[in-house]
């Protein structure tokens, strides 16, 4: 068995031009949009829909490796669909990421290193989605530690950060490396520091979050489907 099939559970040639990359438990969110064959490899879960290949990652640290594995596949557009922490935003707020700062190193965060590098989405793809959806753009900090987020809040605020995740900058940098277009859509599931990641949400927040996730998934699928004709993408 080749490496790709071992990791993903399918042949590389079966990957569609549009790929949605999400945490493992988010793949089922798109089931209402026409799910087909599913597969599970050693590290990634695959679900085939009419318009896109859905890829669930088992571990957040493998998001960049997942993108690199798509280098010589039919994939052309990579959409990161993910939850995030908010810096001032309410539960359920969603963003199309305009740039993602790299705070991926746990040791760097722990040491309080000041260097900041940022990566962005494909400008054309992000512009098209913005016109289609009207979703606000936000700035992300991709972090290597949940426990250290609150300690870095002054730094995040100084940089104009709206949300915190653990994959976005890796997905953007890896996509640039392999020449694929990338876009990231994030929705807030917790707020730093008043509603931290380890505390349960109340009923109203859970309802608001559920609607936001469904609406964002529908918007993304509608965007991908808009250029489809006879099952082929015209991107």
Secondary structure, DSSP 8 states (H G I E B T S, - for coil): --HHHHHHSS-GGG--SEEEEEEGGGGGGGGGGTEEEEEE-SSEEEEEESS-EEEEESSGGGHHHHHHHTTTSS--EEEEEEEEEESS--TT-EEEEEEEEEE--HHHHHHT-----EE---HHHHHHHHHHH---EEEEEEES-STTTGGGHHHHHHTT--EEESSHHHHHHHHHHHT-EEEEEEEEEEETTTB-TTS---HHHHHHHHHHHHHHHHHHHHHHHTTEETTEE--
